[in-house]
Amino acid sequence: MPFAEINGLTLEYLRIAGAANRPTLVILHEGLGSVTMWRDFPQKLAAATACSVFVYSRLGYGASEPLPEGRNIRKPDYMHTEAWETLPALRAALGLEHIVLFGHSDGASIALLHAAKHAVEGVIVMAPHVRVEKISITSIEQAKVAYETSDLRARLAKYHDDVDGAFWGWNDIWLSPDFRNWNIEAELANIQAPVLAMQGENDEYGTMYQIEEIQRHKPGTRILRIPSCAHSPHRDQPEQVLALTQSFLSTLPQRNTDNAI
């Protein structure tokens, strides 16, 4: 898998070529995700949409450069930093111009933040966070117990070179008292691109408030509740997610310029 040097950091990525007149889907992973943790979903997304697909592992995840050793490494604004510093630098370095963001969980929040300041053709988010809810904290506390007492660490180690750094980098900041007031609702009104927001009805990390708030701040946002689905719609209901993505993309204008990668 190739690597990019961004702001002095080494990040792994995957690119899948698509049709010349289609945008590139930039996939942003969840708080414990990575390129490989998406499994074959990027390939399915490319096949279903005819779009080019770009997916990368953020700092501390997958085979990307690990976080510095120690605990409580991430700061409350880590998603803002990713959206407003790392992702723009990555786009510039790799020529990612005409893009639609496709984010899950933390990656969905990063997508919304990036679109609030940078030009994109569309935004698709699954199980986004726009503020911290009690249900989120409860589930993240349960994840901490599972990591310490079950086979969760071993299962995650298949997807991360530094599994402890990946897990504690996410878990520590979300359970930090300094993170309780984290909120990106004010940025939502600045998003100019069309938005599709979807969330499972059984999401254990957030309520429907999250996608409803996006629609309130950005009228015209299409929101969808997905039955029989928890926090990961692309795993629980992949065919529905692919169909919803295709439908959303069909509403965006096509281009005649060459955007294949």
C-alpha positions, 0 to 999 in steps of 0.5 A: 500500500502506498504512503504519503508524506503530509506535514512531516507525517507518513500516512498510508492510503489506497486509490481505486480508479473510476470514470473520468467524469465522476468525482472522487469519493474520499473515505474517512474512517471511524475512531477505531478504523483504518484503510484495511478495516473498511475491508472490501467496502471501498471496492464495492463503493467504486464498483457501484458508483463508477467513482474513483475512491480514495481512503487513508488511515489517519495518524495513529491508525493502520500502517500510518505513522503511530502517535507519540508514546503515552496516554492522553495524546489527542486534544479536543480539537483533533477532528478540527485539525484533521479537517482543516490542516491534514486533509487539505494538505493531503488533497494538495499533495495528491491532487484530490480536487473534485471530491465527495466526502464519505465519512463514518463516525469521527470521519463523518464529523471530520467530513462536515468540518472540512466541507465547512471551510473547503470546496467539495461537491458533496458530503455523505456521512454515516453516524456523525457526531456533532456534539457529545451525547451521554449515549456516546460516553456510555458506549465508549466506557464499555469499549474501554472495559471490553478492550481490557477484558475481552478479545477486542484488542486482539481483533483490532490488532489485525488492522493497526500496527500500533493497536494500543496507540490507536485505541487509547488515542481515541478512547482517552480523548472521548472520555476526557472531561475536556471533551464533554463540551466538544461541539461542531454545530456552529460550523454546519451552516457554513457547508455549501455542498449538498449533504446526505446524513444517515444513521442506524436506528439502533446506533449505540453511539448516538441518537437521531439528534445528530443527523437532525441537527445537521438538517436544522443548521443546513436546510436541504440536508437529506437525512435517513434513519436505517432500520436494523442497523447499529453504528456501522451502516456500511457493515450492517446494511451495505446494500442500502448504503450503496443504493443511497449513495448512488441515489445521492450522487445522481443528483450532483452535476457530472463533469466532462473533465478528466478526474480518473486516478 
